[in-house]
Amino acid sequence: MERRVVITGMGTVNPLGRTVPVFWEALCAGRSGIDLIRQFDPSEFKVRIAGEVKEFDPAAELGAKAAQRLDRFSQFALVSALQAVAESGIDFSQEDPYRCGVVLGCGIGGLNEFEEGHARYAQGGARKVSPFIIPKMMPNAAPATLSIHFGLGGASTAVASACASSADAVGEAFRAIRGGYADVMLTGGAEAPITPVGLSGFMAARSLSTRNEDPAAASRPFDRDRDGFVLSEGAGVVVLEELERAKKRGAVIYAELLGSASTSDAHHITAPHPDGIGAARAVEEALRDARLRPEDVDYVNAHATSTGLGDIAETRALKRAFGPHAYRLAVSSIKSMTGHLCGASGAVELIATALALHHGVIPPTLNLENPDPECDLDYVPREAHQSPIRRAVSTSFGFGGHNGCLVVGKLE
């Protein structure tokens, strides 16, 4: 018999806030976390805006020594995990460590450390390169850090599938508990891509919005005047737990994870399939995994990055997967407020989706003023809606044609 899996703790640092309550309040208020870049001087760049985590002091959060040994993306992951574990009330010292594990997604890894290490090498050769460069750069540094910090002896795994990374990571953690291989999993994702090279790379790919004069209006999913996504950073970590043990210890349950699926477009290294075939299949398989019909779903937290190709492809995918019910769904994109957290986006959006279920409030799609004629669903424009939603889907798609889908519901 398959075991049921629930979310009992959540933590995040992202452009809208450094805790879950602050993040949720900003989402419901329809505030943007996008602004001019402060981490370095962007004056020579065509793109000068991003979604940065504001006033983040890793030394104050983690201690100076621990912070120094972690790249920014791992710092985000550990701070988020500390929040999630504290909220869940789990004492890992009282748990079987081999029944607890970590699966985190990251699309890029320690880009800050890579750039700093290269600069040191360029200035002084090999002897100037830090012995910490590889442990800080590697994408598995974040799950390893959580495993070490909390003493978790179960699986400790990094998932790298571009912007679907953390959705795929949550799916792996979900299956570990459902299948009986684990009882508790920390899962989600982290990313810190706002560096000169990171910005330059996405800029060269012509992926980013150049609306520097009005940062808050730059990310505009489904809007006719969108001109690209906004690069962002942060992390989201959730505690997944087997239902009966969560009930037994009196945990607060935010939502039940019902299903997950991953597919590939097998089409192009950066562009989505124009008809959204692979994305639709991911949604269909996730619903099948959850034993739900399309009409059982009330809300879709869309990947919707604010790119010309992506938003149309996702709209087509939702129509393909949900049929006529697509026009009865509420669909919104919180990237209109957070920007695109790349490998961390799916985790942060899962948190938003779970909170939407928990509170009965659907966060809006900001800046949707002139809808693209090919994007004709209900995207909850500009203002949050109160709605007693019971089941929801969160989609995540990434360069390389990766498609991930998670299905969550209120506990019944």
C-alpha positions in Angstrom: 0.0 0.0 0.0 1.4 3.4 -1.0 2.0 5.8 1.9 0.6 9.3 1.9 3.0 12.3 1.9 2.4 15.7 3.5 4.1 19.1 3.9 4.8 19.9 7.5 7.3 22.7 7.3 8.4 25.3 4.8 11.3 27.8 4.5 12.4 30.3 1.9 14.6 33.3 1.1 13.7 35.0 -2.1 13.3 38.5 -3.6 10.0 39.0 -1.8 11.2 38.1 1.7 13.5 36.1 3.9 10.8 34.1 5.7 7.6 32.3 4.5 5.1 34.8 6.2 6.8 37.8 4.7 6.9 36.1 1.3 3.2 35.2 1.5 2.1 38.6 2.6 4.0 40.2 -0.3 2.4 37.7 -2.8 -1.1 38.5 -1.6 -0.4 42.2 -1.7 0.9 41.9 -5.3 4.3 43.5 -4.6 7.3 43.1 -6.8 10.7 42.0 -5.5 12.5 43.1 -8.7 14.9 46.1 -8.6 18.2 47.4 -9.9 21.1 45.1 -9.2 23.1 45.9 -6.0 25.6 43.0 -5.8 27.9 44.4 -8.5 27.9 47.5 -10.7 25.7 46.7 -13.7 26.1 50.0 -15.4 27.9 48.5 -18.4 25.3 45.8 -18.9 22.3 46.0 -21.2 20.2 44.4 -18.4 20.6 46.1 -15.0 17.7 44.6 -13.1 17.2 41.3 -11.1 15.4 39.8 -8.2 17.9 39.8 -5.5 17.5 38.6 -1.9 17.6 41.8 0.0 19.6 42.5 3.2 20.8 38.9 3.4 23.6 38.6 6.0 24.9 35.0 5.9 27.3 35.5 8.8 24.4 36.7 11.0 22.2 33.8 9.9 24.8 31.0 10.0 27.9 32.2 11.8 30.9 33.7 10.1 32.9 30.5 9.7 30.0 28.4 8.3 29.0 31.2 5.9 32.5 31.6 4.6 32.7 27.9 3.6 29.4 28.0 1.6 28.6 29.6 -1.8 25.6 31.9 -1.8 23.3 29.2 -3.2 24.2 26.8 -0.3 23.7 29.6 2.2 20.2 30.2 0.9 19.5 26.5 1.1 20.7 26.1 4.7 18.8 29.2 5.9 15.6 28.0 4.2 16.0 24.5 5.7 16.6 25.8 9.2 13.3 27.7 8.9 11.4 24.6 7.5 12.7 22.3 10.2 12.0 24.7 13.0 8.5 25.2 11.7 7.9 21.5 11.4 8.9 20.8 15.0 11.0 17.8 14.0 13.9 16.9 16.3 16.2 14.9 14.0 18.3 13.8 17.0 15.3 11.7 18.0 14.8 10.2 14.5 16.5 7.2 12.7 19.0 9.2 10.6 18.9 6.5 7.8 15.1 7.1 7.4 15.7 10.8 6.8 17.3 12.4 3.7 17.7 15.3 1.4 17.0 16.0 -2.3 17.7 19.5 -3.6 17.6 20.9 -7.1 20.0 23.4 -8.5 20.5 24.3 -12.1 23.9 26.0 -12.0 25.7 25.5 -8.7 28.3 27.8 -7.1 28.6 30.4 -9.8 29.8 33.1 -7.3 32.7 30.9 -6.1 33.6 30.0 -9.7 33.9 33.6 -10.7 35.9 34.5 -7.6 38.2 31.5 -8.1 38.8 32.3 -11.7 39.7 35.9 -10.7 42.2 34.7 -8.1 43.7 32.3 -10.6 44.0 35.1 -13.2 45.8 37.3 -10.7 48.2 34.8 -9.1 48.0 31.5 -10.8 47.2 28.1 -9.3 48.6 28.8 -5.8 46.0 31.5 -5.3 43.1 29.2 -5.8 41.2 28.3 -2.6 41.0 24.7 -1.4 37.3 25.3 -0.9 36.5 26.2 -4.5 35.3 22.7 -5.6 33.3 22.0 -2.4 31.7 25.4 -2.7 31.0 25.1 -6.5 29.6 21.7 -6.8 25.8 21.5 -7.1 25.6 18.8 -4.5 27.1 21.1 -1.9 23.7 22.3 -0.8 22.1 18.9 -0.1 25.4 17.7 1.5 25.4 20.7 3.7 21.9 20.0 4.9 22.7 16.3 5.5 25.7 17.2 7.5 24.1 19.9 9.5 21.0 17.9 10.5 22.8 14.5 10.7 20.7 12.8 8.0 22.0 9.5 6.9 19.6 8.7 4.2 19.8 9.6 0.5 21.5 13.0 -0.1 21.0 13.9 -3.7 21.3 16.9 -6.1 19.0 17.1 -9.1 20.1 19.3 -12.0 17.4 19.7 -14.7 17.7 23.5 -15.3 14.6 25.4 -14.1 12.7 22.1 -13.5 15.4 21.1 -10.9 13.6 21.7 -7.7 10.3 20.4 -8.9 12.0 17.2 -10.0 13.8 17.1 -6.6 10.5 17.3 -4.7 9.2 14.5 -6.9 12.1 12.2 -6.0 11.7 12.9 -2.3 8.0 12.3 -2.6 8.5 8.9 -4.2 11.1 8.0 -1.5 8.5 8.4 1.3 5.5 7.0 -0.6 7.5 3.9 -1.6 8.6 3.3 2.0 12.3 4.1 1.6 12.2 7.1 3.9 10.0 8.7 6.5 11.1 12.4 6.4 12.8 14.3 3.5 14.1 17.8 3.2 13.6 18.9 -0.4 13.4 21.9 -2.6 16.1 23.9 -4.4 18.5 26.8 -4.3 20.1 29.1 -6.9 22.4 32.2 -6.9 22.9 33.1 -10.6 23.1 36.9 -10.3 26.8 37.4 -11.1 28.5 39.2 -14.0 29.0 36.0 -15.9 25.5 34.6 -15.1 23.8 37.8 -16.2 26.0 38.0 -19.3 25.2 34.5 -20.3 21.4 34.9 -20.1 21.7 38.3 -21.7 23.6 36.8 -24.6 20.9 34.2 -25.0 18.4 37.1 -25.3 16.3 35.6 -22.5 16.1 38.7 -20.2 13.9 41.7 -20.0 15.6 45.0 -20.6 12.9 47.1 -18.9 15.5 48.7 -16.7 13.6 52.0 -16.3 10.7 50.2 -14.5 11.9 47.1 -12.7 8.7 46.3 -11.0 6.9 46.1 -14.4 9.6 44.0 -16.1 8.2 40.5 -15.4 4.8 40.3 -17.1 3.8 36.7 -17.9 1.1 36.3 -20.6 1.2 40.0 -21.3 1.5 41.1 -25.0 4.3 43.5 -24.1 6.6 41.0 -22.3 10.2 41.0 -23.4 11.9 38.3 -21.4 12.3 37.0 -17.9 14.0 38.6 -14.9 16.9 36.7 -13.4 16.5 36.0 -9.6 18.0 34.2 -6.7 16.9 32.4 -3.6 15.8 29.0 -2.2 12.8 27.1 -1.0 12.9 24.0 1.2 10.0 22.0 2.5 9.7 19.1 5.0 7.9 16.1 3.5 6.7 13.5 6.0 4.6 10.4 6.0 1.1 11.3 6.9 0.4 9.0 9.9 3.6 9.9 11.7 2.9 13.6 11.1 -0.5 13.2 12.6 0.9 11.2 15.5 3.2 14.0 16.6 0.5 16.7 16.0 2.3 18.5 13.2 0.6 21.3 11.2 -0.1 20.0 7.8 -0.1 22.6 5.0 -1.0 20.3 2.1 -0.7 16.8 0.8 1.6 16.0 -2.1 -0.6 13.8 -4.4 1.5 13.2 -7.5 4.5 14.2 -9.6 5.8 13.5 -13.1 8.8 14.5 -15.3 9.1 14.4 -19.1 11.3 15.8 -21.8 10.4 17.8 -24.9 13.3 16.1 -26.9 13.1 19.2 -29.0 15.6 22.0 -28.4 18.3 23.0 -25.9 16.6 26.3 -24.9 13.3 26.6 -26.7 10.1 24.8 -25.5 8.2 22.7 -27.9 5.8 25.3 -29.5 2.7 23.2 -28.9 3.7 22.3 -25.3 3.4 18.5 -26.0 6.0 17.4 -23.4 4.7 19.9 -20.8 1.2 18.7 -21.3 2.3 15.1 -20.9 4.0 16.0 -17.6 0.7 17.4 -16.3 -1.3 14.4 -17.6 1.1 11.9 -16.0 1.2 13.8 -12.7 -2.7 13.8 -12.6 -2.7 10.1 -13.3 -0.1 9.6 -10.5 -2.4 11.5 -8.2 -5.5 9.5 -9.4 -7.2 12.8 -10.4 -9.2 13.9 -13.4 -8.5 17.2 -15.0 -11.8 18.7 -13.7 -10.6 17.8 -10.1 -8.0 20.7 -10.2 -8.9 24.2 -9.2 -5.7 26.1 -9.6 -2.4 26.0 -11.6 0.7 27.8 -10.4 2.2 28.3 -13.8 5.9 28.2 -14.7 5.2 31.2 -17.0 8.5 33.1 -17.1 7.4 36.1 -19.2 9.0 35.0 -22.4 7.4 35.1 -25.8 7.7 31.4 -26.6 7.3 30.0 -23.2 4.0 31.6 -22.1 2.3 30.6 -25.3 3.7 27.1 -25.2 2.5 26.7 -21.6 -1.0 28.0 -22.4 -1.2 25.4 -25.2 0.0 22.7 -22.8 -2.6 23.5 -20.3 -5.3 23.4 -22.9 -4.0 20.1 -24.1 -3.8 18.6 -20.6 -7.0 20.0 -19.2 -9.2 20.2 -22.3 -12.3 22.4 -21.8 -11.7 22.6 -18.1 -8.6 24.8 -18.8 -11.0 27.7 -19.2 -12.4 27.1 -15.7 -9.1 27.0 -14.0 -7.4 29.8 -12.1 -3.9 30.1 -13.5 -1.3 32.5 -12.1 2.5 33.2 -12.2 4.3 34.4 -9.1 7.3 35.0 -11.3 5.6 38.3 -12.1 6.6 39.3 -8.6 9.7 37.1 -7.8 11.3 36.9 -11.2 12.8 33.6 -12.2 14.8 31.8 -9.6 15.9 29.2 -12.1 16.6 25.9 -10.3 14.9 27.1 -7.1 11.7 28.3 -8.8 9.8 25.1 -8.5 10.4 24.8 -4.8 9.4 28.4 -4.1 6.3 28.0 -6.2 5.4 24.8 -4.5 5.4 26.8 -1.2 3.2 29.4 -2.8 0.8 26.7 -4.0 0.6 25.0 -0.6 -0.1 28.3 1.0 -2.8 29.1 -1.6 -4.5 25.8 -0.6 -4.0 26.4 3.1 -5.3 30.0 3.1 -7.8 29.8 0.2 -6.1 32.7 -1.6 -4.8 32.6 -5.1 -1.8 35.0 -5.7 -2.1 37.2 -8.7 -0.2 37.6 -12.0 1.2 41.1 -11.7 1.6 43.4 -14.7 -1.0 41.6 -16.9 -2.4 44.7 -18.6 -2.7 43.7 -22.2 -3.1 39.9 -22.5 -1.5 38.2 -25.4 -4.3 37.0 -27.7 -2.8 33.5 -27.7 -2.9 33.5 -23.9 -6.6 33.4 -23.2 -7.1 31.6 -19.8 -7.9 33.1 -16.4 -4.5 34.3 -15.2 -5.8 36.1 -12.1 -4.6 39.5 -13.2 -3.1 42.1 -10.8 -5.0 41.2 -7.6 -5.2 38.1 -5.4 -8.5 36.2 -5.4 -10.1 34.4 -2.4 -11.1 30.9 -3.5 -11.7 27.7 -1.6 -9.3 25.7 -3.8 -8.8 22.0 -2.9 -6.4 20.7 -5.5 -3.7 22.5 -7.4 -0.9 21.8 -10.0 2.5 23.5 -10.1 4.5 23.4 -13.3 8.2 23.8 -13.9 10.0 23.8 -17.2 13.7 24.2 -18.0 16.3 24.6 -20.7 17.0 21.3 -22.3 13.3 20.5 -22.6 12.9 19.4 -19.0 9.3 19.4 -17.7 8.2 18.8 -14.1 4.8 18.8 -12.5 3.6 18.5 -8.9 0.1 18.0 -7.7 -1.0 19.1 -4.2 -4.2 19.0 -2.3 -5.9 19.9 1.0 -5.7 17.0 3.4 -8.9 15.0 3.2 
